[in-house]
Amino acid sequence: MTLVYALDGVRVRLGSAEILRGISLRFHEGELAAVVGPNGAGKSTLMSVLSGMREDYEGECRFRGVEISQWRKGDLGRRLSFIPQNVRIEFPFTAEQVVYMGRTPHCNGLFETPEDREAVRRAMETTDTLPFARLDFRVLSGGERQRVILAGALAQEPSVLLLDEPTTFLDLKHQISTYVLLEKLAREGICVVAVTHDLNLAASYSDRLVVLSHGEVAADDVPGEVLTRRLLNEVFEVDAEILSGPNGRPWVSYEQPAGQLPTQGRHPW
């Protein structure tokens, strides 16, 4: 597979706190990689580095052979699409107009082209958002907004798709359909990296799981090798049983260890 990202010794510090502690990873075309870990593990910080939004890191993060901080934003925008955890749009745009924003890196004039219109239609059809294309984005439910934002990312026609908690607010049907879509996009050659807290969705559809813990890579392998009782206890502090899901992938049943009080993440990142 063609190498897309090469991270070597990536460190991020915020004040005296070290959020990423020497991360070394590789991401390739045609794979769906899920990044998992407890709160404060550094997942969102890692995504901010991969997306080119954070330049105050140490070490190397090469995107297609070039340090990502050296890429021109316009050139990066035509190749990479990033959906952060929270997207706020306060102006009265329709859902369709929000999706058209995904075409911005391709724009050469004031008016949309036939290619823009086709890309937007195709993206909205894929994400099941055409029924409310003309509605004000602000009146949509959280799940509907999430799908519109995903449609905008697809309209961008990227070769890399980065998503931070893509199924937040989605009902069960659209959680599954989102991961089925991400799996399909990966099979078509896109490099897909998704942060998630849902271990079972990640295990069911991803090619590999990258587990972060306290800013370090605790595991990086296919789901069947990563999801063990020992790792889940050490990283997530739960007692787990590893079962077999409907598709033969691992399925995790877990509970809090008896007598243990809930713990909180060390950092809000």
C-alpha positions as CSV (number, residue, x, y, z in Angstrom):
1,M,0.0,0.0,0.0
2,T,1.1,3.6,-0.7
3,L,2.4,5.4,2.3
4,V,0.5,8.6,3.1
5,Y,1.7,9.6,6.6
6,A,5.0,8.9,8.3
7,L,5.2,10.1,11.9
8,D,8.4,9.7,13.8
9,G,8.9,10.9,17.4
10,V,6.0,13.3,17.4
11,R,5.7,15.2,20.6
12,V,3.2,18.0,21.6
13,R,3.5,20.0,24.8
14,L,1.0,22.3,26.4
15,G,2.7,24.2,29.1
16,S,4.3,21.6,31.4
17,A,2.0,18.8,30.1
18,E,3.3,16.5,27.4
19,I,0.2,15.4,25.4
20,L,1.9,13.3,22.8
21,R,5.1,11.5,23.9
22,G,7.1,10.5,20.9
23,I,4.4,9.0,18.6
24,S,5.7,7.0,15.6
25,L,3.0,5.7,13.2
26,R,2.4,5.0,9.5
27,F,-0.9,5.4,7.6
28,H,-1.5,4.2,4.1
29,E,-3.9,4.5,1.2
30,G,-6.7,2.0,1.2
31,E,-7.0,1.4,4.9
32,L,-9.4,2.4,7.6
33,A,-7.5,3.0,10.8
34,A,-9.4,3.6,14.1
35,V,-7.7,5.6,16.8
36,V,-9.0,4.7,20.3
37,G,-8.1,5.4,23.9
38,P,-9.5,6.9,27.1
39,N,-10.2,10.6,27.6
40,G,-6.9,12.5,27.7
41,A,-5.0,9.9,25.7
42,G,-4.0,12.4,23.0
43,K,-6.4,11.3,20.2
44,S,-7.7,14.8,19.2
45,T,-4.2,16.2,19.5
46,L,-2.9,13.6,17.1
47,M,-5.6,14.4,14.6
48,S,-4.7,18.1,14.8
49,V,-1.2,17.2,13.8
50,L,-2.3,14.9,11.0
51,S,-4.7,17.6,9.7
52,G,-1.9,20.3,9.5
53,M,-3.8,22.5,12.0
54,R,-1.1,22.2,14.6
55,E,2.4,23.2,13.8
56,D,3.8,23.4,17.4
57,Y,4.9,19.8,17.4
58,E,8.4,18.2,17.7
59,G,9.6,15.3,15.6
60,E,8.5,14.6,12.1
61,C,5.0,14.3,10.5
62,R,5.5,13.7,6.8
63,F,2.5,13.8,4.5
64,R,3.2,12.1,1.1
65,G,6.9,12.6,1.8
66,V,6.8,16.2,2.8
67,E,6.7,17.6,6.3
68,I,3.0,18.6,6.8
69,S,3.9,22.0,8.1
70,Q,5.6,22.8,4.8
71,W,2.4,22.2,2.7
72,R,0.5,25.2,1.3
73,K,-2.9,25.2,2.8
74,G,-4.7,25.3,-0.5
75,D,-2.8,22.3,-1.8
76,L,-3.4,20.4,1.4
77,G,-7.1,21.3,1.3
78,R,-7.5,19.6,-2.1
79,R,-6.0,16.4,-0.8
80,L,-7.2,16.1,2.8
81,S,-10.5,16.6,4.6
82,F,-10.8,16.8,8.4
83,I,-14.0,16.7,10.4
84,P,-13.3,17.8,14.0
85,Q,-15.5,16.9,17.0
86,N,-17.5,20.1,17.0
87,V,-18.5,22.1,14.0
88,R,-20.4,25.3,14.7
89,I,-22.2,27.2,12.0
90,E,-24.2,30.2,13.2
91,F,-25.2,31.8,9.9
92,P,-28.5,30.9,8.0
93,F,-27.0,28.5,5.5
94,T,-29.0,25.7,4.1
95,A,-27.7,22.1,4.4
96,E,-26.9,22.1,0.7
97,Q,-24.9,25.4,1.1
98,V,-22.9,23.8,3.9
99,V,-22.0,20.9,1.7
100,Y,-21.0,23.3,-1.1
101,M,-18.4,24.7,1.3
102,G,-16.5,21.5,0.9
103,R,-15.8,22.4,-2.7
104,T,-13.9,25.6,-1.6
105,P,-10.4,24.2,-2.3
106,H,-11.5,23.4,-5.9
107,C,-13.1,26.8,-6.6
108,N,-11.6,29.0,-9.3
109,G,-14.4,31.5,-9.5
110,L,-17.6,32.9,-7.9
111,F,-20.0,30.4,-9.3
112,E,-20.3,26.6,-8.9
113,T,-19.4,24.4,-11.9
114,P,-21.2,21.3,-13.1
115,E,-18.5,19.3,-11.4
116,D,-19.2,21.1,-8.1
117,R,-23.0,20.4,-8.4
118,E,-22.4,16.8,-9.2
119,A,-20.0,16.3,-6.3
120,V,-22.4,17.9,-3.9
121,R,-25.4,15.8,-5.2
122,R,-23.4,12.6,-5.0
123,A,-22.1,13.4,-1.4
124,M,-25.6,14.2,-0.1
125,E,-27.1,11.1,-1.7
126,T,-24.3,9.0,-0.1
127,T,-25.0,10.4,3.3
128,D,-28.8,10.4,3.1
129,T,-29.0,14.2,3.4
130,L,-30.8,15.1,0.2
131,P,-34.3,15.2,1.9
132,F,-33.3,18.3,4.0
133,A,-31.0,20.0,1.4
134,R,-33.1,23.2,1.5
135,L,-33.5,23.4,5.3
136,D,-31.6,25.8,7.5
137,F,-28.6,23.9,8.9
138,R,-29.3,25.4,12.3
139,V,-32.7,23.7,12.7
140,L,-31.3,20.2,12.0
141,S,-30.9,17.6,14.7
142,G,-27.4,16.9,15.9
143,G,-27.3,13.7,13.9
144,E,-28.5,15.4,10.7
145,R,-25.9,18.1,11.1
146,Q,-23.2,15.4,11.6
147,R,-24.2,13.8,8.3
148,V,-24.3,17.1,6.5
149,I,-20.7,17.9,7.7
150,L,-19.7,14.4,6.5
151,A,-21.3,15.2,3.1
152,G,-19.2,18.4,2.9
153,A,-16.1,16.4,3.5
154,L,-17.0,13.9,0.8
155,A,-17.8,16.7,-1.7
156,Q,-14.3,17.9,-1.2
157,E,-13.2,14.6,-2.9
158,P,-10.2,14.1,-0.7
159,S,-7.6,11.3,-0.9
160,V,-7.4,11.4,2.9
161,L,-10.3,11.6,5.3
162,L,-9.7,12.4,9.0
163,L,-12.6,12.2,11.4
164,D,-12.8,12.9,15.1
165,E,-15.8,11.1,16.6
166,P,-17.8,10.8,13.4
167,T,-20.8,9.0,14.9
168,T,-21.4,11.4,17.8
169,F,-25.2,12.2,17.9
170,L,-26.0,9.5,15.3
171,D,-28.7,6.9,15.8
172,L,-27.8,3.2,15.5
173,K,-28.8,3.0,11.8
174,H,-26.6,5.9,10.8
175,Q,-23.7,4.9,13.1
176,I,-23.5,1.6,11.2
177,S,-24.1,3.2,7.8
178,T,-21.3,5.7,8.5
179,Y,-18.8,3.0,9.2
180,V,-20.0,1.0,6.2
181,L,-19.3,4.1,4.1
182,L,-15.9,4.7,5.7
183,E,-15.0,1.0,5.0
184,K,-16.1,1.4,1.4
185,L,-14.1,4.6,0.9
186,A,-11.0,2.9,2.2
187,R,-11.6,0.0,-0.3
188,E,-11.7,2.7,-3.0
189,G,-8.2,3.8,-2.0
190,I,-8.8,6.6,0.4
191,C,-6.7,6.8,3.6
192,V,-9.3,7.0,6.4
193,V,-8.3,7.7,10.0
194,A,-11.2,7.9,12.6
195,V,-11.1,8.7,16.3
196,T,-13.8,6.8,18.2
197,H,-14.8,5.7,21.7
198,D,-16.9,2.9,20.3
199,L,-14.6,-0.1,20.4
200,N,-17.1,-2.4,18.9
201,L,-17.8,-0.2,15.8
202,A,-14.1,0.2,15.4
203,A,-13.4,-3.5,15.7
204,S,-16.2,-4.4,13.3
205,Y,-15.1,-2.2,10.4
206,S,-11.5,-1.0,10.8
207,D,-8.4,-2.6,9.3
208,R,-6.4,-1.7,12.4
209,L,-6.7,-0.2,15.8
210,V,-4.3,2.4,17.1
211,V,-4.6,2.5,20.9
212,L,-3.3,5.6,22.6
213,S,-2.7,5.8,26.4
214,H,-1.2,8.8,28.2
215,G,0.2,10.2,24.9
216,E,1.8,7.0,23.8
217,V,1.0,4.2,21.4
218,A,-0.1,1.3,23.6
219,A,-1.0,-1.0,20.6
220,D,-1.2,-0.9,16.8
221,D,-2.5,-3.9,15.0
222,V,-5.5,-5.7,13.6
223,P,-8.5,-5.6,16.0
224,G,-8.2,-9.3,16.8
225,E,-4.6,-8.8,18.1
226,V,-5.2,-5.5,19.9
227,L,-8.4,-6.3,21.8
228,T,-7.3,-8.4,24.8
229,R,-8.6,-8.5,28.3
230,R,-5.2,-7.4,29.6
231,L,-5.0,-4.3,27.3
232,L,-8.6,-3.3,28.0
233,N,-7.9,-3.5,31.7
234,E,-4.6,-1.6,31.6
235,V,-5.7,1.1,29.2
236,F,-9.4,1.5,29.8
237,E,-9.6,0.2,33.4
238,V,-12.5,-2.2,32.7
239,D,-13.0,-5.9,33.1
240,A,-13.7,-7.2,29.6
241,E,-14.7,-10.4,27.9
242,I,-13.8,-10.7,24.2
243,L,-16.6,-12.4,22.2
244,S,-17.0,-13.1,18.5
245,G,-19.3,-10.7,16.6
246,P,-21.7,-11.5,13.8
247,N,-18.9,-10.9,11.2
248,G,-16.3,-13.0,13.1
249,R,-14.6,-9.8,14.3
250,P,-14.0,-9.4,18.1
251,W,-16.8,-8.0,20.2
252,V,-16.1,-6.5,23.6
253,S,-18.4,-6.9,26.6
254,Y,-17.1,-4.9,29.6
255,E,-17.9,-3.6,33.0
256,Q,-16.2,-1.5,35.7
257,P,-14.1,-3.6,38.1
258,A,-16.0,-4.3,41.4
259,G,-15.3,-1.7,44.0
260,Q,-13.6,0.8,41.7
261,L,-14.8,4.3,41.6
262,P,-15.0,6.1,38.2
263,T,-11.8,7.8,37.1
264,Q,-11.5,10.9,34.9
265,G,-9.0,11.7,32.1
266,R,-5.9,13.5,33.1
267,H,-6.3,16.2,30.4
268,P,-9.2,17.6,28.4
269,W,-7.5,17.0,25.1
